[in-house]
Amino acid sequence: MSEKEINAYRLTSLEEPTDEMLAYIMREAAEEANQRYDEALERYFLEIKEMYKKQYGDN
């Protein structure tokens, strides 16, 4: 299945997705979720470091 076919499919369509389509959609969603998690985790620890610096200085 081509990427063009995958991109043309909409979950609101009346036809059911094939197993291949569904696997592709879920894989893309998982990749995006992992990327967003990694970015959020990095921002979280940067914020903690900044809070520590404000409280205790650059020790």
C-alpha positions in Angstrom: 0.0 0.0 0.0 1.4 3.4 -1.0 1.8 6.3 1.3 -0.6 8.2 -1.0 -3.3 5.6 -0.4 -2.7 5.7 3.3 -2.9 9.5 3.4 -6.1 9.5 1.3 -7.8 7.2 3.8 -9.9 8.8 6.6 -11.1 7.0 9.7 -14.5 8.7 9.1 -14.8 6.8 5.8 -17.6 4.2 5.5 -15.1 1.5 4.5 -13.2 -0.3 7.1 -9.4 0.1 7.1 -7.4 -2.9 6.0 -5.0 -4.5 8.6 -2.1 -2.9 6.7 -3.7 0.5 6.9 -4.5 0.2 10.5 -1.0 -1.0 11.4 0.5 1.9 9.5 -1.8 4.4 11.2 -1.1 3.0 14.7 2.7 2.9 14.0 2.6 6.6 13.0 0.6 7.5 16.0 3.0 5.6 18.3 6.0 7.3 16.7 4.5 10.8 17.2 3.5 9.9 20.8 7.1 8.8 21.6 8.5 11.9 20.0 6.2 14.2 22.0 7.0 12.3 25.2 10.7 12.7 24.6 10.3 16.4 24.0 8.1 16.9 27.1 10.6 14.9 29.2 13.4 17.1 28.1 11.4 20.3 28.8 10.5 18.9 32.2 14.1 18.4 33.3 15.2 21.7 31.8 12.6 23.4 33.9 13.6 21.5 37.0 17.3 22.6 36.4 16.2 26.2 36.0 14.1 26.1 39.2 17.1 24.6 41.1 19.4 27.3 39.8 17.0 30.0 40.9 16.7 28.4 44.4 20.3 27.4 45.0 22.4 29.2 42.4 24.9 27.6 39.9 26.6 25.2 42.4 
